[in-house]
Amino acid sequence: MKERFLEVSADADKKQEARFADWIAGKGVPFVNESAERAYQERATLMKDAIQLKKVPSRIPICPSAGFFPMEYGGVSVYDAMYDYEALGRAWDAYHRDFAPDAYSGPATIVPGKVLDMLDLKLYQWPGHGVAKEREYQFVEDEYMKGDEYQELIDDPTGFFLNVYFPRIFGSLKPFENFPLLPPVNEIPLVPPLSMPFAAPEMKAALDSLCTAGEESVRWRNAVREISGRNMGRGYPAFSGGMTKAPFDVVGDSLRGTKGVMLDMFRRKDELKEACERLTPIMIKAGVAACRATGHIMPFIPLHKGADGFMSQEQFKTFYWPTLRKLIVGLVNEGLVPQLFAEGAYNERLETICDIPRGKVLWWFDRTDMKKAKETVGRVACIAGNLPLDLLCTGTVDQVTAKCKELIDVAGKDGGFIFSTGAGMQGSKPENVRAMMDFAKGYGGEKK
């Protein structure tokens, strides 16, 4: 089989420019007035210039990761935000009104609690369902795919998710264990066997729960669209649009779990690599579909298990990077800008992750040495992030502004930098967030 997603296509530049033009124009955004429309376009252009490395932006874009901070700031519990969409909107409106970042951080990660209840999700605990109403989600790690099930996943990812994975992570979808195999339905005698499983009362109940959850998800989506339109319409372009994941993280996070995938790097090397390859085009399609739905150019890609502390550099180059790079190239070939959030430290990875098309990717760092990142990755990609969350939570205003200055001095020279935090700002002191925003806007306007 021919290798795919290794080289950037000849029309990638043209596609990217077209997507940037649509995004900057703000098609479909309900602007409150012409001034807001101009502000939106100016802010989006700042990000475009920083990302493409073709010119130095007129100032450094200030785009912190809001995380759960808007709810804390707005006096809304996470529980209320998940179950009361008006409360969610009030919190998001207050954050963007009072702090005015250069990019809108949408509430799409504050998922509807009713949907999780209806489907009986086992993969997470959420406020009022395993954790306190004021706390964030907690991932429930387990081996949701057994080690001897790799071949099933490789042979038929869609069938595996329908028949095996979903029944394990959704209590309401356990009857999907009997969901029929779809590809064989290609002759008339095979139509009745396709429909028979759906006659079972438990299958009908599973489908009903999915339909009811879908109706609630549409209500939530409409509320989020209204919140987003209201805030983007005041002049704030969204920082990202939808998400996808590194193929290794699909396996390591949600299927095999940390312990399982660590052992697999020794005991099931070939199966692990083949599974990652099999998932790569699916993850590319997911990123493209997300940006098509949102009209955005940057799919968010949280990188969980590629950090320095999880695996060796040799393991990173063997298991993690090959399919992540293919994901990057596949998205770039569609005109998109992968927004890669490198959780943890990537100091040992910096030289390796430079092997990407220039001016096509945003690397957003958490705990990486930004001087080294600027000297390496900064030659080929825009870099962002790294203002420590613990400083915003426990530090003083003076400590925050000093760190902001240090970060801008190190990474902000000559463009190619977006000022941001190293993680979502939940737990931050409001006075520290305000100090960060005020200082970064002023000092970042001087640094070019």
ABEGO torsion letter per residue (X at the ends): XBBBGABBBAAAAAAAAAAAAAAAAGBGBBBABAAAAAAAAAAAAAAAAAAAGABBBABBBBBBBAEAAAAAAAGBBAAAAAABAAAAAAAAAAAAAAAGBABBBBAAABBBAAAAAAAGBAABBBBGBGBBAABBBBBBBBBABBAAAAAAAAABAAAAAAAAAAAAABAAAAAAAABBBAAABABAAAAAAAAAAAABAAAAAAAAAAAAAAAAAAAAAAAAAAAAAAAAAAGBBBABBEBBBBAAAAAAAAAAEAAAAAAAAAAAAAAAAAAAAAAAAAAAAAAAAAAAAAGBABBBBBBAAABAAABBAAAAAAAAAAAAAAAAAAAAAAGBBBBBBBBEBAAAAAAAAABBBBGABBBBBAABBAAAAAABAAAABBBBEGBBAAAAAABBAAAAAAAAAAAAAAAABGEGBBBBBABBABGBBAAAAAAAAAAAAAAAAABX
